[in-house]
Amino acid sequence: MNRRLLDAAEAVEKAQTDLESMTIAYAEAERRYRQAKALAFLNAVGKNITERESKAELDGGIADLRFARDVQEGKKLAALEAVRSRRAILSAIQTLTGLVKAEAEFTRVGPQA
């Protein structure tokens, strides 16, 4: 049981490290997207802000950066779910360990009245 606890704790730690990496990658993708969008907006020609924003969004490079950002966001969310899942597994193993300990104690001393 101790080995399972250690393995589960290591899995949580790895998942948290992965989540941190994915969060950083998402933030970098978001920054690239926002910078490129701002430049495209500044270079866009239009009668009003809405027209300029639309033209900036239609820029092919912006669409690719938005897609890359969205993919990174999905990876970040998947990593977050992995952390949550591994924490739940660790919690379940901790509960089972407590039950085994209580059962061993009961077997050793019997019921306490």
Secondary structure, 3 states (H helix, E strand, C coil): CHHHHHHHHHHHHHHHHHHHHHHHHHHHHHHHHHHHHHHHHHHCCCCCHHHHHHHHHHCHHHHHHHHHHHHHHHHHHHHHHHHHHHHHHHHHHHHHHHHHHHHHHHHHHCCCC
